[in-house]
């Protein structure tokens, strides 16, 4: 098996259907399999998969077990030499999968590879980053982000000085679409399930770098991403008090900084 595609899904069957249709239309000629990890599985989703996509391997979860755990179940079940982790709100474009596999196959030092993510109007989403500092979280979550220092730090974090049109080694990639090679996975290990949601991708990329693998942003392959920031529905103080995803994000940040405390950041640059 050349390629395993692991899709994580949570109560958006319409988006999942579009994701599967995009993969079918992507016209890749690779021996492959698709595995769907369905959190808090609903009957309508299971019925759709059974009737319209019988070849897909379907793994329903009764509870919301967290993103990292879902991905890990998929990684354990997958048979491919290359593994593509996708959110269900991703739409693959033509040749994107073959381009990712081809680039990995001729660059054996790359452990994680991320495509360019696009909004549906064609604009580029932020999907590659420098590592967080403690102040990054504060600036992103408070009005301090509008200060000159805040703007400078947030620009550094989001790599605003990079045009996003060139292949580049980066610190970490957004987990919505990540391709990796099995050889690297076997050395680095699965995602850290202590992260229920958020920072599992940052932590994973950091572990790949620490193990000597490259983490690369690859804009020659493009995918569309229906992206909505769950942890940023309001703003300022109201966001801290009323958005549960903000608290999940903060909790994951605390776990991340505690895990890597005292260890030197391995910067891609």
KEFI-406767 format. One record per residue: residue number from 1; residue in one letter; x, y, z of N, C-alpha, C, O in turn. Coordinates in steps of 0.02 Angstrom, whole numbers, plus 50000, padded with zeros to 5 digits. Example, Ala and Ser with C-alpha at 12.3 -4.5 7.8 and 13.67 -1.06 7.14 Angstrom:
// KEFI-406767
     n   res     n.X     n.Y     n.Z    ca.X    ca.Y    ca.Z     c.X     c.Y     c.Z     o.X     o.Y     o.Z
     1     A   50660   49716   50390   50615   49775   50390   50660   49835   50390   50712   49834   50423
     2     S   50642   49888   50354   50684   49947   50357   50645   50002   50394   50670   50057   50402
This chain:
// KEFI-406767
     n   res     n.X     n.Y     n.Z    ca.X    ca.Y    ca.Z     c.X     c.Y     c.Z     o.X     o.Y     o.Z
     1     X   50042   49940   50000   50000   50000   50000   50044   50063   50000   50087   50071   50043
     2     X   50033   50106   49952   50074   50166   49945   50051   50222   49991   50092   50254   50024
     3     X   49985   50234   49994   49959   50292   50029   49898   50275   50071   49851   50243   50048
     4     X   49900   50297   50134   49841   50292   50178   49818   50363   50194   49858   50405   50214
     5     X   49753   50375   50185   49724   50440   50199   49679   50433   50261   49629   50397   50259
     6     X   49698   50468   50314   49661   50464   50377   49622   50528   50386   49651   50582   50392
     7     X   49556   50523   50386   49513   50582   50392   49481   50584   50461   49451   50535   50483
     8     X   49489   50640   50495   49457   50649   50560   49393   50690   50550   49393   50741   50516
     9     X   49339   50666   50581   49273   50696   50568   49235   50706   50633   49237   50665   50679
    10     X   49200   50763   50636   49158   50777   50695   49094   50813   50674   49093   50874   50667
    11     X   49041   50775   50664   48973   50801   50655   48965   50850   50598   48926   50898   50603
    12     X   49000   50840   50544   48991   50881   50484   48987   50835   50423   49032   50837   50380
    13     X   48935   50794   50417   48932   50746   50362   48932   50778   50293   48957   50747   50246
    14     X   48905   50838   50287   48905   50871   50221   48977   50887   50199   48995   50876   50141
    15     X   49018   50912   50246   49087   50926   50230   49126   50861   50216   49168   50859   50172
    16     X   49112   50809   50255   49146   50745   50245   49131   50718   50175   49176   50692   50142
    17     X   49069   50724   50153   49051   50701   50086   49090   50740   50033   49115   50710   49986
    18     X   49095   50806   50041   49133   50846   49994   49207   50827   49995   49239   50826   49942
    19     X   49234   50813   50054   49303   50792   50060   49316   50727   50022   49364   50722   49984
    20     X   49272   50679   50031   49279   50615   49996   49272   50623   49921   49308   50592   49882
    21     X   49225   50664   49900   49216   50676   49828   49278   50710   49798   49297   50695   49741
    22     X   49309   50755   49837   49369   50788   49812   49427   50739   49804   49467   50744   49758
    23     X   49431   50692   49851   49484   50642   49846   49473   50597   49785   49521   50577   49751
    24     X   49410   50581   49773   49394   50539   49714   49411   50575   49650   49433   50544   49601
    25     X   49400   50641   49649   49412   50681   49589   49485   50703   49581   49503   50732   49530
    26     X   49525   50690   49632   49595   50713   49631   49638   50676   49580   49694   50696   49567
    27     X   49611   50623   49552   49642   50586   49498   49713   50563   49513   49758   50570   49472
    28     X   49723   50535   49574   49788   50507   49590   49789   50433   49574   49741   50397   49587
    29     X   49845   50411   49547   49851   50342   49526   49899   50305   49572   49954   50284   49552
    30     X   49878   50298   49635   49920   50266   49686   49879   50213   49723   49820   50225   49738
    31     X   49909   50156   49737   49874   50109   49781   49861   50142   49848   49907   50163   49882
    32     X   49797   50147   49867   49782   50187   49925   49722   50159   49964   49687   50115   49941
    33     X   49713   50186   50023   49656   50170   50065   49634   50233   50101   49675   50279   50112
    34     X   49570   50236   50120   49543   50292   50158   49514   50265   50223   49475   50218   50223
    35     X   49534   50297   50278   49509   50278   50344   49476   50339   50375   49506   50392   50378
    36     X   49414   50332   50398   49379   50387   50429   49372   50375   50504   49347   50324   50525
    37     X   49397   50423   50543   49389   50422   50615   49332   50469   50633   49339   50530   50626
    38     X   49276   50442   50656   49215   50481   50666   49200   50491   50740   49180   50444   50774
    39     X   49211   50551   50765   49201   50567   50835   49127   50581   50850   49095   50618   50813
    40     X   49101   50552   50905   49030   50557   50921   48988   50540   50860   48947   50580   50837
    41     X   49000   50481   50834   48971   50460   50770   48895   50464   50770   48862   50446   50818
    42     X   48870   50489   50714   48798   50494   50704   48775   50443   50653   48813   50425   50607
    43     X   48713   50420   50659   48688   50368   50615   48689   50390   50542   48705   50349   50498
    44     X   48674   50453   50528   48671   50476   50459   48739   50472   50425   48744   50458   50365
    45     X   48792   50484   50464   48859   50479   50435   48877   50407   50419   48902   50393   50365
    46     X   48863   50363   50465   48878   50292   50453   48838   50265   50394   48864   50227   50354
    47     X   48775   50285   50389   48733   50263   50333   48760   50289   50266   48759   50253   50216
    48     X   48783   50352   50266   48811   50380   50205   48873   50342   50183   48882   50327   50124
    49     X   48916   50327   50231   48978   50291   50214   48962   50222   50187   48990   50201   50136
    50     X   48918   50186   50220   48902   50118   50199   48870   50116   50130   48884   50071   50091
    51     X   48828   50165   50114   48791   50164   50051   48832   50193   49993   48830   50167   49938
    52     X   48868   50248   50007   48902   50283   49952   48977   50270   49948   49007   50278   49894
    53     X   49007   50249   50003   49080   50239   50004   49097   50172   50039   49131   50172   50090
    54     X   49073   50116   50012   49083   50051   50045   49156   50031   50051   49174   49990   50093
    55     X   49199   50059   50008   49270   50040   50009   49308   50075   50065   49364   50056   50081
    56     X   49278   50125   50096   49310   50163   50149   49308   50123   50215   49258   50091   50230
    57     X   49362   50127   50253   49364   50095   50318   49339   50146   50370   49368   50200   50378
    58     X   49287   50127   50406   49251   50174   50449   49260   50154   50522   49248   50097   50542
    59     X   49281   50203   50563   49294   50191   50634   49252   50240   50675   49274   50297   50685
    60     X   49193   50219   50699   49151   50265   50739   49173   50265   50812   49191   50214   50840
    61     X   49170   50325   50842   49184   50333   50913   49120   50359   50946   49090   50407   50922
    62     X   49099   50328   51000   49038   50349   51034   49047   50416   51068   49000   50456   51073
    63     X   49108   50429   51092   49122   50491   51128   49172   50534   51089   49205   50510   51042
    64     X   49177   50596   51109   49229   50640   51082   49293   50626   51120   49304   50650   51175
    65     X   49336   50586   51089   49396   50562   51123   49455   50609   51115   49508   50598   51144
    66     X   49447   50661   51075   49502   50707   51062   49536   50692   50996   49536   50635   50972
    67     X   49563   50745   50967   49592   50740   50900   49651   50692   50897   49654   50649   50852
    68     X   49698   50699   50943   49759   50658   50940   49743   50583   50944   49773   50543   50909
    69     X   49696   50566   50987   49679   50495   50994   49648   50468   50930   49663   50412   50910
    70     X   49605   50507   50898   49575   50485   50835   49629   50474   50782   49629   50423   50748
    71     X   49674   50522   50777   49728   50515   50727   49770   50453   50741   49788   50417   50695
    72     X   49785   50441   50804   49827   50384   50822   49794   50318   50806   49828   50271   50784
    73     X   49729   50313   50816   49694   50251   50797   49701   50240   50722   49714   50184   50699
    74     X   49694   50294   50683   49702   50288   50611   49772   50269   50591   49782   50227   50547
    75     X   49821   50299   50623   49891   50283   50607   49907   50210   50623   49945   50178   50587
    76     X   49879   50184   50678   49892   50114   50695   49860   50066   50645   49887   50012   50632
    77     X   49803   50086   50617   49767   50042   50571   49792   50048   50499   49783   50003   50459
    78     X   49824   50104   50482   49844   50118   50413   49900   50072   50390   49942   50051   50430
    79     X   49899   50057   50326   49949   50011   50297   49998   50045   50250   50045   50014   50226
    80     X   49987   50109   50236   50026   50143   50184   50097   50160   50202   50115   50168   50261
    81     X   50138   50165   50150   50207   50188   50157   50208   50263   50175   50250   50286   50212
    82     X   50159   50299   50146   50149   50370   50161   50080   50378   50192   50032   50344   50174
    83     X   50075   50425   50239   50014   50434   50277   49992   50506   50274   50031   50552   50290
    84     X   49930   50518   50253   49903   50585   50247   49848   50593   50299   49797   50559   50296
    85     X   49858   50640   50346   49809   50655   50397   49770   50716   50374   49799   50769   50362
    86     X   49704   50709   50369   49661   50763   50344   49603   50777   50392   49575   50730   50421
    87     X   49586   50840   50399   49522   50857   50429   49468   50846   50377   49481   50849   50317
    88     X   49407   50834   50400   49352   50823   50353   49333   50886   50316   49295   50883   50267
    89     X   49358   50944   50337   49341   51007   50303   49394   51027   50251   49400   51085   50233
    90     X   49433   50977   50229   49484   50988   50177   49459   50961   50110   49430   50906   50107
    91     X   49470   50999   50058   49455   50976   49990   49520   50973   49950   49554   51024   49941
    92     X   49538   50913   49928   49599   50904   49889   49589   50931   49818   49534   50927   49791
    93     X   49642   50958   49789   49640   50980   49720   49674   50927   49676   49708   50883   49701
    94     X   49664   50934   49612   49692   50886   49564   49768   50882   49571   49802   50933   49574
    95     X   49793   50823   49573   49865   50808   49576   49898   50824   49643   49958   50813   49652
    96     X   49860   50851   49692   49891   50871   49755   49920   50811   49793   49974   50817   49822
    97     X   49886   50755   49792   49911   50697   49829   49973   50668   49795   50022   50652   49829
    98     X   49972   50663   49730   50030   50636   49695   50090   50682   49703   50147   50658   49708
    99     X   50079   50748   49703   50134   50795   49713   50166   50787   49782   50227   50790   49788
   100     X   50124   50778   49833   50150   50769   49900   50191   50705   49905   50247   50705   49932
   101     X   50164   50650   49879   50199   50586   49881   50264   50589   49842   50316   50565   49864
   102     X   50261   50620   49783   50321   50624   49741   50376   50664   49775   50435   50645   49772
   103     X   50358   50718   49808   50409   50760   49841   50439   50724   49901   50499   50728   49912
   104     X   50398   50689   49939   50425   50650   49995   50472   50595   49970   50523   50582   50001
   105     X   50453   50564   49915   50492   50506   49892   50563   50525   49870   50608   50483   49872
   106     X   50573   50588   49849   50640   50609   49828   50676   50652   49880   50731   50677   49868
   107     X   50645   50660   49937   50675   50699   49992   50669   50658   50057   50626   50671   50099
   108     X   50713   50609   50065   50707   50561   50119   50717   50590   50189   50702   50556   50238
   109     X   50741   50651   50195   50751   50681   50261   50689   50718   50286   50687   50739   50344
   110     X   50638   50724   50243   50577   50757   50264   50533   50708   50302   50518   50653   50277
   111     X   50512   50727   50362   50468   50685   50401   50396   50705   50394   50351   50663   50390
   112     X   50383   50771   50393   50316   50798   50387   50314   50848   50330   50358   50890   50323
   113     X   50261   50844   50289   50254   50888   50232   50182   50915   50231   50134   50878   50238
   114     X   50176   50981   50224   50111   51012   50224   50096   51049   50160   50139   51087   50137
   115     X   50037   51040   50130   50019   51077   50070   50002   51149   50086   49993   51167   50144
   116     X   49996   51190   50034   49969   51257   50043   49893   51252   50051   49860   51220   50011
   117     X   49867   51284   50103   49795   51284   50115   49765   51349   50090   49792   51403   50102
   118     X   49708   51343   50055   49676   51400   50025   49605   51409   50052   49570   51361   50068
   119     X   49584   51472   50057   49514   51486   50067   49478   51473   50001   49510   51465   49949
   120     X   49411   51472   50003   49375   51456   49942   49373   51514   49893   49349   51506   49836
   121     X   49397   51572   49914   49404   51628   49866   49475   51631   49837   49492   51678   49801
   122     X   49515   51580   49852   49582   51575   49824   49637   51607   49865   49696   51600   49848
   123     X   49620   51643   49918   49671   51673   49960   49705   51620   50003   49677   51567   50017
   124     X   49767   51635   50023   49808   51587   50059   49795   51591   50134   49794   51645   50163
   125     X   49784   51534   50165   49776   51530   50237   49845   51524   50271   49893   51501   50240
   126     X   49847   51544   50333   49907   51534   50373   49909   51461   50395   49865   51438   50431
   127     X   49960   51425   50374   49965   51354   50392   50035   51332   50411   50047   51274   50426
   128     X   50083   51379   50409   50151   51364   50432   50173   51421   50479   50157   51479   50468
   129     X   50210   51402   50531   50222   51449   50585   50291   51440   50616   50323   51388   50608
   130     X   50313   51493   50651   50368   51486   50698   50339   51462   50765   50279   51470   50777
   131     X   50381   51434   50807   50357   51410   50872   50330   51466   50915   50353   51523   50912
   132     X   50281   51449   50957   50253   51497   51005   50305   51516   51058   50349   51477   51076
   133     X   50299   51577   51081   50328   51598   51144   50270   51608   51193   50212   51611   51172
   134     X   50285   51612   51257   50231   51624   51305   50192   51687   51288   50131   51689   51294
   135     X   50228   51738   51266   50195   51801   51249   50150   51794   51188   50104   51833   51179
   136     X   50165   51745   51145   50123   51736   51086   50051   51723   51106   50005   51751   51077
   137     X   50042   51680   51156   49975   51663   51178   49940   51724   51207   49881   51736   51192
   138     X   49976   51762   51247   49947   51822   51277   49927   51872   51224   49872   51901   51226
   139     X   49970   51883   51176   49956   51931   51123   49897   51908   51080   49857   51949   51058
   140     X   49891   51843   51069   49837   51818   51027   49770   51820   51063   49717   51822   51031
   141     X   49771   51820   51130   49709   51814   51168   49686   51879   51200   49632   51881   51229
   142     X   49725   51931   51196   49708   51994   51229   49718   52052   51181   49745   52045   51126
   143     X   49696   52110   51204   49704   52172   51165   49777   52193   51158   49793   52236   51118
   144     X   49821   52161   51197   49892   52177   51192   49919   52159   51122   49971   52185   51101
   145     X   49883   52117   51088   49904   52099   51020   49901   52157   50972   49931   52154   50918
   146     X   49865   52210   50991   49861   52269   50948   49917   52319   50961   49924   52369   50925
   147     X   49957   52306   51012   50014   52350   51026   50069   52338   50976   50068   52289   50939
   148     X   50118   52383   50974   50172   52375   50926   50212   52312   50939   50231   52276   50892
   149     X   50225   52297   51002   50261   52235   51019   50219   52174   51002   50244   52123   50978
   150     X   50154   52179   51017   50109   52124   51001   50107   52109   50927   50111   52051   50906
   151     X   50100   52161   50887   50097   52152   50815   50162   52122   50789   50161   52080   50743
   152     X   50218   52144   50817   50283   52117   50795   50289   52043   50811   50312   52004   50769
   153     X   50268   52023   50871   50272   51953   50891   50225   51910   50849   50244   51856   50828
   154     X   50164   51933   50838   50115   51894   50800   50137   51888   50727   50123   51837   50695
   155     X   50170   51939   50701   50197   51935   50633   50253   51883   50629   50257   51846   50580
   156     X   50296   51881   50681   50349   51830   50683   50318   51761   50685   50338   51717   50647
   157     X   50270   51751   50730   50238   51686   50739   50207   51661   50674   50215   51603   50656
   158     X   50171   51705   50639   50135   51685   50578   50177   51690   50515   50152   51680   50460
   159     X   50242   51704   50523   50288   51707   50466   50264   51756   50413   50261   51740   50354
   160     X   50246   51816   50435   50219   51866   50389   50271   51890   50338   50253   51917   50286
   161     X   50335   51880   50353   50387   51900   50306   50398   51849   50251   50441   51859   50208
   162     X   50361   51794   50252   50368   51741   50203   50307   51743   50156   50250   51747   50179
   163     X   50319   51742   50091   50264   51752   50043   50220   51690   50034   50168   51694   50000
   164     X   50238   51635   50064   50198   51573   50062   50195   51541   49993   50152   51498   49981
   165     X   50238   51561   49948   50238   51534   49880   50300   51491   49866   50307   51466   49810
   166     X   50343   51483   49915   50404   51445   49905   50406   51386   49953   50379   51389   50008
   167     X   50438   51332   49932   50449   51275   49976   50496   51297   50031   50548   51328   50018
   168     X   50479   51281   50094   50519   51307   50149   50516   51260   50210   50463   51235   50227
   169     X   50574   51250   50241   50576   51217   50306   50547   51264   50358   50564   51323   50360
   170     X   50503   51238   50400   50468   51279   50449   50471   51245   50518   50493   51188   50524
   171     X   50448   51282   50569   50447   51254   50636   50389   51204   50644   50398   51148   50666
   172     X   50329   51227   50624   50272   51182   50629   50219   51198   50578   50214   51254   50553
   173     X   50178   51147   50563   50126   51150   50512   50058   51137   50544   50052   51098   50591
   174     X   50007   51170   50518   49939   51159   50541   49919   51087   50529   49931   51060   50475
   175     X   49889   51055   50579   49873   50984   50574   49814   50967   50529   49797   50908   50523
   176     X   49783   51016   50498   49725   51003   50455   49743   50959   50395   49700   50923   50369
   177     X   49805   50963   50372   49828   50923   50315   49902   50911   50322   49942   50957   50312
   178     X   49921   50851   50339   49992   50833   50350   50006   50766   50318   49970   50718   50328
   179     X   50060   50763   50279   50082   50699   50253   50149   50681   50286   50192   50723   50295
   180     X   50156   50617   50303   50217   50593   50335   50236   50525   50307   50195   50490   50277
   181     X   50298   50507   50317   50322   50442   50295   50322   50395   50355   50337   50415   50411
   182     X   50306   50333   50342   50302   50283   50395   50368   50275   50432   50369   50267   50493
   183     X   50423   50278   50397   50489   50271   50428   50499   50323   50482   50526   50308   50536
   184     X   50477   50385   50469   50484   50438   50519   50437   50426   50578   50456   50435   50635
   185     X   50376   50406   50563   50327   50392   50615   50352   50339   50663   50344   50345   50724
   186     X   50383   50287   50637   50408   50233   50678   50462   50256   50726   50471   50227   50780
   187     X   50498   50309   50708   50551   50335   50751   50525   50388   50800   50544   50389   50858
   188     X   50482   50432   50776   50458   50487   50817   50401   50466   50862   50397   50487   50920
   189     X   50357   50424   50837   50299   50402   50876   50236   50438   50859   50236   50485   50819
   190     X   50181   50417   50889   50115   50444   50876   50107   50512   50908   50151   50536   50944
   191     X   50050   50544   50895   50034   50607   50927   50027   50597   51003   50009   50543   51026
   192     X   50041   50649   51040   50036   50647   51112   49962   50657   51132   49934   50711   51122
   193     X   49931   50605   51159   49860   50607   51175   49843   50648   51237   49784   50654   51255
   194     X   49893   50676   51269   49879   50722   51324   49848   50787   51298   49817   50824   51335
   195     X   49858   50800   51233   49827   50858   51202   49760   50837   51174   49757   50800   51124
   196     X   49706   50859   51205   49639   50841   51182   49623   50875   51116   49596   50845   51070
   197     X   49641   50938   51112   49631   50978   51052   49677   51039   51056   49684   51070   51109
   198     X   49710   51054   51001   49759   51109   50995   49828   51088   51023   49832   51053   51073
   199     X   49879   51111   50991   49949   51102   51008   49975   51031   50996   50035   51018   51002
   200     X   49931   50984   50978   49956   50917   50962   49998   50919   50898   50047   50882   50892
   201     X   49979   50963   50851   50018   50969   50789   50084   51005   50802   50136   50985   50775
   202     X   50082   51058   50843   50144   51094   50861   50193   51047   50896   50252   51045   50878
   203     X   50168   51010   50944   50210   50964   50982   50239   50910   50937   50298   50893   50943
   204     X   50199   50883   50892   50220   50830   50846   50276   50855   50801   50327   50822   50793
   205     X   50266   50914   50772   50318   50943   50728   50383   50953   50766   50437   50940   50741
   206     X   50377   50977   50827   50437   50988   50868   50474   50923   50882   50535   50922   50883
   207     X   50437   50870   50892   50468   50805   50904   50502   50779   50840   50555   50749   50844
   208     X   50471   50791   50782   50503   50771   50719   50569   50808   50711   50619   50778   50692
   209     X   50569   50873   50723   50630   50912   50717   50683   50888   50766   50742   50882   50749
   210     X   50662   50874   50828   50709   50851   50879   50741   50784   50860   50797   50769   50881
   211     X   50705   50744   50821   50731   50679   50799   50771   50684   50734   50793   50633   50708
   212     X   50779   50745   50709   50821   50754   50650   50784   50755   50584   50816   50758   50531
   213     X   50718   50754   50585   50679   50756   50523   50662   50828   50504   50656   50872   50547
   214     X   50655   50841   50440   50633   50906   50416   50557   50911   50417   50522   50862   50406
   215     X   50533   50971   50431   50461   50987   50427   50455   51041   50374   50483   51095   50381
   216     X   50418   51026   50320   50421   51068   50260   50352   51090   50236   50305   51050   50232
   217     X   50348   51154   50221   50288   51183   50190   50297   51177   50114   50349   51197   50087
   218     X   50246   51151   50080   50252   51133   50010   50194   51162   49969   50144   51128   49959
   219     X   50200   51224   49946   50144   51257   49912   50130   51232   49841   50080   51252   49811
   220     X   50173   51188   49815   50160   51161   49748   50100   51115   49749   50070   51101   49696
   221     X   50082   51089   49808   50020   51051   49817   49972   51096   49856   49990   51124   49908
   222     X   49911   51103   49831   49862   51147   49863   49799   51109   49882   49778   51063   49847
   223     X   49770   51131   49937   49706   51104   49959   49663   51161   49987   49690   51209   50015
   224     X   49598   51156   49979   49553   51205   50007   49532   51184   50077   49523   51124   50091
   225     X   49526   51233   50121   49511   51219   50191   49454   51263   50214   49459   51325   50214
   226     X   49399   51231   50234   49343   51268   50263   49359   51280   50336   49341   51242   50380
   227     X   49393   51336   50347   49424   51347   50412   49383   51396   50454   49369   51452   50433
   228     X   49365   51373   50514   49332   51418   50562   49365   51409   50630   49367   51353   50656
   229     X   49390   51463   50658   49425   51458   50722   49376   51451   50779   49344   51499   50800
   230     X   49368   51389   50803   49322   51376   50858   49340   51415   50921   49297   51433   50960
   231     X   49404   51426   50930   49427   51459   50991   49427   51535   50985   49453   51569   51029
   232     X   49399   51562   50930   49399   51634   50922   49334   51657   50890   49333   51681   50833
   233     X   49279   51648   50927   49214   51668   50901   49195   51737   50923   49156   51771   50889
   234     X   49221   51759   50980   49209   51827   51003   49276   51862   51006   49320   51848   50966
   235     X   49285   51908   51052   49349   51941   51056   49362   51965   51127   49315   51974   51166
   236     X   49426   51975   51143   49445   52004   51206   49422   51965   51266   49424   51904   51267
   237     X   49399   52002   51318   49379   51972   51382   49320   51925   51372   49316   51872   51404
   238     X   49273   51944   51330   49214   51902   51318   49233   51833   51293   49203   51783   51311
   239     X   49284   51831   51250   49307   51768   51223   49333   51723   51278   49322   51662   51277
   240     X   49369   51751   51327   49396   51712   51382   49341   51682   51425   49348   51626   51450
   241     X   49287   51719   51435   49235   51697   51480   49184   51649   51449   49158   51605   51483
   242     X   49170   51658   51384   49112   51623   51356   49128   51570   51304   49083   51534   51284
   243     X   49189   51564   51282   49205   51515   51231   49244   51457   51261   49302   51465   51282
   244     X   49213   51398   51263   49246   51340   51294   49309   51319   51257   49356   51293   51286
   245     X   49310   51331   51190   49368   51312   51151   49429   51355   51168   49486   51334   51160
   246     X   49415   51416   51190   49471   51458   51213   49504   51426   51273   49566   51425   51277
   247     X   49464   51401   51319   49492   51369   51379   49529   51304   51361   49579   51288   51392
   248     X   49503   51267   51312   49537   51206   51290   49605   51225   51259   49655   51192   51271
   249     X   49605   51279   51221   49667   51302   51190   49718   51323   51242   49777   51306   51237
   250     X   49695   51360   51293   49740   51382   51346   49767   51323   51386   49826   51320   51403
   251     X   49723   51274   51400   49744   51214   51436   49797   51176   51397   49846   51152   51426
   252     X   49788   51170   51332   49837   51136   51290   49902   51174   51288   49956   51144   51287
   253     X   49898   51241   51287   49959   51282   51287   49999   51270   51351   50060   51264   51349
   254     X   49964   51267   51407   49998   51255   51471   50034   51187   51470   50091   51181   51491
   255     X   49999   51136   51444   50029   51069   51439   50090   51071   51394   50142   51040   51408
   256     X   50085   51107   51339   50140   51111   51290   50201   51144   51321   50256   51117   51318
   257     X   50192   51202   51351   50250   51238   51380   50280   51200   51439   50340   51202   51449
   258     X   50238   51166   51477   50263   51126   51533   50304   51066   51507   50356   51050   51534
   259     X   50279   51034   51454   50314   50976   51426   50383   50995   51400   50431   50958   51409
   260     X   50389   51054   51369   50451   51073   51337   50492   51122   51379   50540   51153   51355
   261     X   50473   51130   51442   50508   51177   51486   50582   51159   51491   50600   51101   51496
   262     X   50623   51211   51489   50695   51200   51498   50731   51171   51438   50792   51162   51440
   263     X   50694   51155   51384   50725   51126   51325   50731   51179   51271   50684   51216   51259
   264     X   50788   51181   51240   50801   51230   51187   50758   51216   51127   50751   51159   51105
   265     X   50728   51269   51101   50688   51262   51040   50733   51247   50981   50783   51281   50970
   266     X   50716   51195   50943   50752   51178   50883   50718   51215   50826   50666   51192   50802
   267     X   50745   51270   50805   50715   51313   50755   50732   51289   50685   50789   51269   50671
   268     X   50682   51291   50641   50693   51269   50572   50742   51314   50535   50772   51293   50485
   269     X   50750   51376   50560   50796   51423   50528   50864   51422   50560   50909   51459   50539
